């Protein structure tokens, strides 16, 4: 089994098995989660393909399967379904077992606008760096969307991300060369800030943050859509 395949398999194994835990019942989220990973993943895949073409990053064939589509190994396509699944599972586990796991609206607004300003400034002064520009532009857009989303998602997500980033960091560190010879995924340092956390480009923290946040926001949209399809009862119509 190629290393990239093994990493994805073990990343999804426990979250999938525990999806049927009665308190979390994560399997009930599948009808909104699966389409959201496809929609959001399509955006990331599009730029992924462009980055490979432009030499922003690439993949070591020694560590992935021989199935390659548009320059991306099969594992990279699966990454945008399986890793969000495992990460968002953590978010809902924390929500189920720690319902008061959140921060206040005022703090969320201050933190969010501060982050938007910081990352927008980084984009402006590093616009020539493709990976930096992509990551932080998408992060700013995700934060603006979340800020005006009425579900209060950010109140919980800021905290759950601190937990999500731990396994994500472990997975990404291996992909970028920790404990292995070479890298599964290599980066062109000319297209990044050149700052690494171990072997991981610092932009990948923003990458993880926006990927999971956009999936959660899109899940909310699908859930609202499904709710709108439920016909109102006669008593509900009278009350209106």
N, C-alpha and C positions, 0 to 999 in steps of 0.2 A: 504493500500500500504506500503510495507516495506520501511524503511528509505533509504536504498541504492538505491532502485528503484526510489524513489521520487527525490533523489539527481541527478540521471542521467536524469530523465525526465525534471526537471527544468533547468538543465545545457544545454540541447539541444534545448529546446522550442524556445527561442528567436533567436538563430543563425539559426535554421531551417526556421522559418517564414521569417526572413530577408534575407535568401539566394536568394530571388527573387528580391531584390532591384536592380533597373536598373543599378546603377553605379557600384555595386560590381558584380552582376550576378554570385554569388557563385555557383549556381546550374550547371553552365557550367564546373565547376571544378570536378564534381562528377565522371566522367569517369576515372579520374586519382586519385582522392582522395580515392574513395571506395576501389579499389584494393590495394592502398598503405597502408591503415589502416589494411587490411587483412594480407598483407605480413609482415609489421612491427609488427603488433599485434601478429602474430604467434611466433615471436622471444620472445617477452615479456611473452606471455602465457606459452611458453615452460619452461622458468625459473621460472615463477609464480608457476607452478605445482611442480617443484623441490623444491622451497622454502617452500611450504606447507608440502611436504613430509619430508623435513629436519628440519621443525620447525623454519624456519627463520621468518615466519610470518603466520598468519591465520585469519580466519573470524568468527565473532560473529553471530551465527545462529539467534539470536533475531532480527537482523537488515537486513537480506536479505531473498530472496525467498527460497522456499524449493527445487528448481531445482539446483542441484549441479552436475557438470561434472568434473571428474578428480580432485576432491577436491576443485574446484572453483565454487562459486555460479554463477548463470546466469548473474548477474549484473557485475561480474568481467570480463566476456567475452565481454559483451557489452561496458564496460569501454573503451576498446582499439579501439572502433569505434566511440563512441559518444563524449568522451572527446577530442580526436584529432580533430574531426569534429568541435566542438565548439571553440577550441583553434586556429585552422588554419583559421577558419572563421575570427577571430579577426585580424590575420596577413594580410589577403587579404583586409579587410576593411580599415586598416591603409594604405596599399599600394594604394588602390583606391582613398582614400580621401586625403592622404598626400604623393603624388608621390616622393617628395624629402626627405622622411623620411628614411634617411640612413646615414652611416658614411663612411669615406674614406677608400680606399683599404689598405693604409699603416697602419692606426690605426687597421684595422681588422686583418692584419697579425701579428702585435705585440701582440694584445690582445689574438688572438687564440693560438699562440705558447706559450704564457705565461700560459694560462689556461691548455694547453696540458701538459706542464712541471709540473705545480702544481698538477693536478689530477693524472698524472702518478706516481708522487712521493708519493702521498697519497696511491695509490694502492700498491706500493712496500712495504711501511711500515705498511700496514694494510691488507696484503694478507690473513690473517686468518679470516677476517670478511667477510662473504659471500655477504651480501647486499652491503656493501661498495665496495667490489671488483667488483661485477657485475655492479653497477651503474656507477662508475667512469671509468671502462674499456670501457664500451659502450659509455660513454660520450667522451672519448679520441678518439675512433674510429670514432664517428660521426663528431667530430671537424676536424679530418684529412681528412675525405671524403669531408666535406664542404669546407675546405681550398683549395682543388684542383678542386672543382666543378666550372665550368666556368660561372655559372649563376649569380655569385655575391650575392648569397642568404644571406650569413652572414652579408653583409653590411646593410641589412634591418632587418634580424632576431634578431640580438643582441638588437635592440631597441624595436621591436614588442614583444619580450619575456618579457620585463619589464612590458608590459601591460597584456600579457597572464598570467603571474604568479599571478596576483591579483585574478581573479576568480578561478584559479587552487588552490591557497593557501586557499581560502574560502572553496572550496569543500573538499580539503584534510584535512583541520583542523577539519571539522565535522567527516570525516571518521576515523580520529585518536583520537577522543574523546572530542573535544571541544563542549561544550553546551549539551552534552548527557552523560548518565550514561554508563560507560564502553567505548568500542570502536567498530566501525564497522570492522576495520582492526587493529590487534595487531602486534607488532614487538618484536622480540627477541633482546634485547639490546646488547647481547653478539656478535651479527652479524652486529652491526652498530658502528659508532664512538661514540654513546652515547650523541650526541649533538642534541638538539631539538629546533625548532623555535616554541614556544608554545607547541603544542602536536605533531608537525610534525618533523620526523627525518630529519636532514639537508640534507641527501642523496636524499630526494625526490625532492629537487630543481634541482639537476642534472638529476634525473629521468624524470622530466617534460621537461627539456631542450632537452635531447637526444631524448625522445619520439616524440616531435613535430618536431625537426630538421630532424630526420630520415624519418618521414612522408613527410616532404616537399622535401627532397632530392629524395625520391622514387617517389613522384609525378612528379618531373622533369624528371625522367627516363621514366616514363610511357608517359608523354607528348611528349618526344623526339621520343619514339617508335611510337606513333600515327602519329606524323608528318612525320616520315619516310615511313609510309604506303600510304601517299598522293602521287599519281602519278604526276610526273613532266609534265608540258605542253610542247608542241612542241617548243615554243619560249624559255622556260627555258633550254631545251636541246641544242638549237642552241647557246644560250649565253655561255653555258659551253664549 
